[in-house]
């Protein structure tokens, strides 16, 4: 499995060759011809950032690229994943512009449009080459580098999808400058998650600098995104189970409830916000049942609050509806229920049953933590 990951400062400008270099020309009888390319972009990103138009203009000027159409824009956000409509439009474009398995789709946007485009590219001809340009902190630090592609179905998160390795991922720091504050902060819940699973050093780092991240100090934010991305990628490429055929899915820590919270709130909560709540909830549960030090659970809540991420949502008041997420999680992953919890930072364990009484107690502790921090931290929700 080859995973091409690149970091750039300005892919539309001085670093444009980084993008060109992953677009390999086609050998046509001994003659190299230009790579056939179609560009898809999140409409809001294209409107907010001149980089999309600049990238498309430079692609159209390159002799190494055959740009088959002007940039195709799609409405982004979680709504794009709630039906097959956008996937069908994307498949129709792949057919109309005669793309094949050695052609390229470049997709520019946040995690939702990357998921949707990845699914369409993976099922067209059983695989068109996909180049992702993630434009959010969450996508650059987590989902953009992964191998999952999906849309929602039957009221459930990521029910329809595939595993497919992207041809390349380019994390360009320039795109992050136009993000709204809420979306900028959202992505760091996944960074907290992966640090809890993999690295005490990174956990300390993000806790110590959470306030600077929320204040958008880019040197700090970029360092943490890069480390988060590398930890996720190392797990995917070296963890021995890139397509999740085994029981253990540690990168889904905190996600059994997060995936339930999103539809429960009709996607009022961003994915990163739901993950923040889910990670904090499972930290309190890990404290109650598996010996995670209370100081760690407290510090996680302090860190998430400093990142201006929510610790509670009114939808948790209907806790029985939230617990449905455990069975949905089991069905989604297959086999017996397997949920990752923590004994310590960087010491995850797999558990196969959840003590619902202890989980309710964890929710009570989480609500108390949220109330205690409500006056000092103003989240975006």
C-alpha positions as CSV (number, residue, x, y, z in Angstrom):
1,X,0.0,0.0,0.0
2,X,1.5,3.3,-1.1
3,X,0.3,6.4,0.7
4,X,1.6,9.7,-0.7
5,X,1.4,12.4,1.9
6,X,2.8,15.9,1.3
7,X,2.8,19.1,3.4
8,X,2.8,22.5,1.7
9,X,2.6,26.1,2.6
10,X,1.1,27.4,-0.6
11,X,0.1,24.7,-3.1
12,X,-1.5,27.3,-5.3
13,X,1.8,29.2,-5.5
14,X,5.4,28.3,-4.7
15,X,4.5,24.7,-3.9
16,X,2.4,24.0,-7.0
17,X,5.0,21.5,-8.3
18,X,4.2,19.3,-5.3
19,X,0.7,18.8,-6.8
20,X,2.0,18.3,-10.3
21,X,4.5,15.7,-9.2
22,X,1.7,13.3,-8.0
23,X,-0.1,13.5,-11.4
24,X,1.7,10.9,-13.4
25,X,1.3,11.1,-17.2
26,X,-0.1,8.1,-19.1
27,X,2.2,5.9,-21.2
28,X,0.4,5.6,-24.5
29,X,2.4,3.3,-26.7
30,X,5.7,4.6,-25.5
31,X,4.7,8.2,-25.5
32,X,3.8,10.0,-22.3
33,X,0.6,12.0,-22.6
34,X,-0.9,14.5,-20.2
35,X,-2.7,13.2,-17.1
36,X,-6.4,13.5,-17.4
37,X,-7.8,15.5,-14.4
38,X,-11.2,16.5,-13.0
39,X,-11.4,19.0,-10.1
40,X,-14.2,18.9,-7.5
41,X,-14.4,21.6,-4.8
42,X,-16.5,22.5,-1.8
43,X,-18.5,25.5,-2.9
44,X,-17.9,27.4,0.3
45,X,-14.2,26.8,0.1
46,X,-14.1,28.0,-3.5
47,X,-16.0,31.1,-2.6
48,X,-13.8,31.9,0.5
49,X,-10.4,31.1,-0.9
50,X,-8.8,32.3,-4.2
51,X,-6.5,29.2,-4.0
52,X,-9.1,27.0,-5.7
53,X,-9.3,29.2,-8.8
54,X,-5.5,29.6,-8.8
55,X,-4.9,25.9,-8.6
56,X,-7.4,25.3,-11.5
57,X,-5.8,28.0,-13.6
58,X,-2.3,26.6,-13.1
59,X,-3.5,23.1,-13.9
60,X,-5.1,24.3,-17.1
61,X,-1.8,26.0,-18.1
62,X,0.4,22.9,-17.5
63,X,1.4,20.8,-20.4
64,X,1.5,17.8,-18.0
65,X,-2.2,18.0,-17.3
66,X,-5.3,17.6,-19.4
67,X,-8.0,19.4,-17.4
68,X,-11.2,18.0,-18.7
69,X,-13.6,20.6,-17.4
70,X,-13.8,23.8,-15.3
71,X,-13.9,23.2,-11.5
72,X,-17.1,21.4,-10.5
73,X,-18.5,22.8,-7.3
74,X,-20.6,21.0,-4.7
75,X,-22.3,22.1,-1.5
76,X,-20.2,20.8,1.4
77,X,-20.9,20.0,5.0
78,X,-22.6,16.9,6.5
79,X,-25.7,17.4,4.3
80,X,-23.7,16.3,1.3
81,X,-23.5,12.8,2.8
82,X,-27.2,12.4,3.7
83,X,-28.3,11.1,0.3
84,X,-26.9,9.6,-2.9
85,X,-27.7,12.7,-5.0
86,X,-24.1,14.2,-5.0
87,X,-22.5,10.8,-5.4
88,X,-24.7,10.2,-8.5
89,X,-23.7,13.6,-9.9
90,X,-20.1,12.8,-9.4
91,X,-20.4,9.4,-11.1
92,X,-22.2,11.1,-14.0
93,X,-19.3,13.5,-14.4
94,X,-16.7,10.8,-14.3
95,X,-18.7,9.1,-17.1
96,X,-19.3,12.3,-19.1
97,X,-15.7,13.3,-19.1
98,X,-14.5,9.8,-19.9
99,X,-12.2,9.3,-16.9
100,X,-10.7,5.9,-16.4
101,X,-8.6,4.1,-13.8
102,X,-5.5,6.1,-14.7
103,X,-7.3,9.5,-14.6
104,X,-7.3,11.7,-11.6
105,X,-10.0,13.4,-9.5
106,X,-8.7,16.2,-7.3
107,X,-11.1,17.0,-4.5
108,X,-10.7,20.2,-2.4
109,X,-12.7,20.7,0.7
110,X,-13.5,19.4,4.2
111,X,-14.1,15.9,5.5
112,X,-17.7,15.5,4.2
113,X,-16.9,16.3,0.6
114,X,-13.7,14.2,0.8
115,X,-15.7,11.3,2.1
116,X,-18.3,11.7,-0.7
117,X,-15.8,12.2,-3.5
118,X,-13.7,9.3,-2.2
119,X,-16.7,7.0,-2.3
120,X,-17.6,8.1,-5.9
121,X,-14.0,7.7,-7.1
122,X,-13.7,4.3,-5.4
123,X,-16.7,2.8,-7.1
124,X,-16.3,4.3,-10.6
125,X,-14.4,1.7,-12.7
126,X,-13.7,0.2,-9.3
127,X,-11.2,2.9,-8.6
128,X,-10.3,6.3,-10.2
129,X,-7.1,7.9,-8.8
130,X,-8.1,10.3,-6.0
131,X,-6.0,13.3,-4.8
132,X,-7.2,14.9,-1.7
133,X,-6.6,18.5,-0.7
134,X,-8.1,18.8,2.8
135,X,-9.1,22.3,3.8
136,X,-10.0,21.9,7.4
137,X,-8.0,21.1,10.5
138,X,-10.0,18.0,11.1
139,X,-9.5,16.6,7.6
140,X,-5.8,17.5,7.6
141,X,-5.2,15.9,11.0
142,X,-7.4,12.9,10.6
143,X,-9.9,11.9,8.0
144,X,-8.2,13.3,5.0
145,X,-5.2,10.9,5.4
146,X,-7.4,7.8,6.1
147,X,-8.7,5.1,3.8
148,X,-12.4,5.3,4.6
149,X,-14.9,6.8,2.1
150,X,-18.6,6.9,3.0
151,X,-21.9,8.6,3.0
152,X,-24.7,8.3,5.6
153,X,-27.6,5.9,5.2
154,X,-30.7,4.9,7.1
155,X,-30.1,7.7,9.6
156,X,-26.7,6.2,10.5
157,X,-23.3,7.8,10.1
158,X,-21.1,6.4,7.3
159,X,-23.3,3.4,6.7
160,X,-22.6,3.3,2.9
161,X,-19.0,3.3,1.8
162,X,-15.7,1.7,0.9
163,X,-12.1,1.4,2.0
164,X,-9.8,2.8,-0.7
165,X,-6.3,4.3,-0.4
166,X,-6.1,7.8,-1.9
167,X,-3.6,8.3,-4.6
168,X,-2.2,11.3,-2.7
169,X,-3.0,13.7,0.1
170,X,-1.6,17.2,0.2
171,X,-2.1,19.1,3.4
172,X,-1.7,22.8,2.5
173,X,-1.5,25.2,5.4
174,X,-2.7,28.1,3.3
175,X,-6.3,26.7,3.2
176,X,-6.6,26.9,7.0
177,X,-6.4,30.7,7.1
178,X,-9.9,31.1,5.7
179,X,-11.6,28.7,8.1
180,X,-14.2,30.1,10.6
181,X,-13.1,29.9,14.2
182,X,-15.6,27.1,15.0
183,X,-14.3,24.9,12.2
184,X,-10.7,25.7,13.0
185,X,-11.1,24.5,16.6
186,X,-13.2,21.5,15.7
187,X,-10.4,19.4,14.2
188,X,-8.4,19.3,17.3
189,X,-10.7,16.9,19.1
190,X,-9.3,14.2,16.9
191,X,-5.8,15.3,17.8
192,X,-6.6,15.0,21.5
193,X,-8.1,11.5,20.7
194,X,-5.0,10.2,18.9
195,X,-2.6,11.6,21.5
196,X,-4.5,9.8,24.2
197,X,-4.2,6.6,22.3
198,X,-0.6,6.9,21.0
199,X,1.6,9.5,22.6
200,X,2.0,11.0,26.1
201,X,4.3,13.6,24.7
202,X,1.7,14.8,22.2
203,X,-1.0,14.7,24.8
204,X,1.1,17.0,27.1
205,X,1.9,19.2,24.1
206,X,-1.7,19.8,23.0
207,X,-2.9,20.3,26.6
208,X,-0.2,22.9,27.2
209,X,-0.9,24.8,24.0
210,X,-4.7,24.4,23.6
211,X,-5.3,28.1,24.3
212,X,-2.8,29.1,21.6
213,X,-4.5,26.8,19.2
214,X,-7.9,28.4,19.9
215,X,-6.2,31.8,19.4
216,X,-5.1,30.5,16.0
217,X,-1.3,30.6,16.6
218,X,-0.5,28.9,13.3
219,X,3.0,27.7,14.2
220,X,1.5,25.7,17.1
221,X,-1.6,24.5,15.2
222,X,0.4,23.3,12.2
223,X,2.8,21.4,14.4
224,X,0.0,19.6,16.2
225,X,-1.9,18.9,13.0
226,X,1.3,17.4,11.5
227,X,1.8,15.2,14.5
228,X,-1.8,14.1,14.6
229,X,-1.6,13.3,10.9
230,X,1.5,11.2,11.3
231,X,0.1,9.3,14.2
232,X,-3.0,8.4,12.3
233,X,-1.0,7.5,9.2
234,X,1.4,5.3,11.2
235,X,-1.5,3.4,12.7
236,X,-3.1,2.9,9.2
237,X,0.1,1.8,7.5
238,X,1.9,0.0,10.3
239,X,-0.9,-1.2,12.5
240,X,-1.6,-4.4,10.5
241,X,-5.3,-3.7,9.9
242,X,-5.8,-0.8,7.4
243,X,-9.2,-2.0,6.3
244,X,-10.5,-2.9,9.7
245,X,-11.0,-6.7,9.3
246,X,-10.1,-7.3,13.0
247,X,-12.0,-6.5,16.1
248,X,-9.9,-3.7,17.4
249,X,-10.5,-0.2,16.1
250,X,-8.6,2.1,18.5
251,X,-8.9,5.2,16.2
252,X,-12.6,5.0,16.9
253,X,-12.1,5.9,20.6
254,X,-15.0,8.1,21.6
255,X,-16.8,7.5,18.4
256,X,-19.6,5.1,19.4
257,X,-21.4,8.1,21.0
258,X,-20.1,10.7,18.6
259,X,-21.6,8.9,15.6
260,X,-24.9,8.7,17.5
261,X,-24.9,12.3,18.7
262,X,-24.6,13.7,15.1
263,X,-27.9,12.4,13.8
264,X,-29.6,12.9,17.3
265,X,-28.8,16.6,16.9
266,X,-29.7,16.6,13.2
267,X,-26.1,17.4,12.6
268,X,-26.3,20.6,14.6
269,X,-23.1,19.4,16.2
270,X,-20.1,19.3,14.0
271,X,-18.3,15.9,13.8
272,X,-15.3,17.3,15.8
273,X,-17.7,18.6,18.5
274,X,-19.4,15.3,18.8
275,X,-16.0,13.6,19.0
276,X,-15.0,16.0,21.8
277,X,-18.0,15.0,23.9
278,X,-17.5,11.3,23.0
279,X,-13.8,11.3,24.0
280,X,-14.5,13.1,27.3
281,X,-17.4,10.7,28.1
282,X,-15.2,7.6,27.5
283,X,-12.4,9.1,29.5
284,X,-14.8,9.4,32.5
285,X,-16.0,5.8,31.9
286,X,-12.4,4.6,31.7
287,X,-11.7,6.3,35.0
288,X,-14.7,4.6,36.7
289,X,-14.2,1.1,35.2
290,X,-10.7,0.7,34.0
291,X,-8.4,2.7,36.3
292,X,-7.6,5.8,34.2
293,X,-6.4,8.4,36.6
294,X,-9.0,11.0,37.4
295,X,-6.3,13.6,36.7
296,X,-6.3,12.5,33.1
297,X,-10.0,12.7,32.7
298,X,-10.0,16.2,34.2
299,X,-7.1,17.3,32.1
300,X,-8.9,16.1,28.9
301,X,-11.9,18.2,29.8
302,X,-9.7,21.2,30.5
303,X,-8.0,20.8,27.2
304,X,-11.2,20.4,25.2
305,X,-12.7,23.4,26.9
306,X,-9.6,25.5,26.2
307,X,-10.0,24.5,22.6
308,X,-13.5,25.9,22.8
309,X,-15.1,22.5,22.2
310,X,-18.3,21.4,23.9
311,X,-18.3,18.9,26.7
312,X,-22.1,18.5,26.9
313,X,-25.2,18.7,24.6
314,X,-28.8,18.6,25.6
315,X,-29.3,15.5,23.4
316,X,-27.4,13.6,26.1
317,X,-30.4,14.1,28.4
318,X,-32.1,11.3,26.5
319,X,-29.4,8.8,27.5
320,X,-31.4,5.7,26.4
321,X,-31.3,7.1,22.8
322,X,-27.6,7.7,23.1
323,X,-27.0,4.1,24.2
324,X,-28.6,2.8,21.0
325,X,-25.3,4.0,19.5
326,X,-23.5,0.9,21.1
327,X,-25.5,-1.5,19.0
328,X,-25.2,0.6,15.9
329,X,-21.4,0.7,16.5
330,X,-21.3,-3.1,16.9
331,X,-23.3,-3.6,13.6
332,X,-21.1,-1.1,11.8
333,X,-17.9,-2.8,12.8
334,X,-19.2,-6.4,12.7
335,X,-18.9,-9.3,15.2
336,X,-19.1,-8.7,18.9
337,X,-19.1,-5.3,20.4
338,X,-15.5,-4.0,20.7
339,X,-14.9,-0.5,22.2
340,X,-11.6,1.0,22.9
341,X,-11.1,2.5,26.4
342,X,-8.0,3.7,28.3
343,X,-6.1,2.4,31.3
344,X,-3.6,5.3,31.0
345,X,-2.5,7.8,28.3
346,X,-1.0,5.7,25.4
347,X,-2.3,2.5,27.0
348,X,-5.6,1.6,25.2
349,X,-7.6,-1.6,25.9
350,X,-10.4,-3.3,24.1
351,X,-13.6,-4.0,26.0
352,X,-16.5,-6.1,24.8
353,X,-19.3,-5.0,27.0
354,X,-20.3,-1.7,28.5
355,X,-21.6,-1.3,32.0
356,X,-24.5,1.1,31.3
357,X,-24.8,2.0,35.0
358,X,-21.2,3.1,34.9
359,X,-21.7,4.9,31.6
360,X,-24.5,6.9,33.2
361,X,-22.2,7.7,36.1
362,X,-19.6,8.8,33.5
363,X,-22.2,11.1,31.9
364,X,-23.0,12.6,35.3
365,X,-19.3,13.4,35.9
366,X,-19.1,14.8,32.3
367,X,-22.1,17.1,32.9
368,X,-20.5,18.4,36.1
369,X,-17.2,19.0,34.3
370,X,-19.1,20.9,31.6
371,X,-21.0,23.1,34.1
372,X,-17.8,23.8,36.0
373,X,-16.1,25.2,32.8
374,X,-19.2,26.9,31.3
375,X,-18.4,30.3,32.7
376,X,-14.8,30.5,31.7
377,X,-15.0,29.0,28.2
378,X,-17.3,30.1,25.4
379,X,-17.8,27.3,22.9
380,X,-19.3,27.9,19.5
381,X,-22.3,25.6,19.9
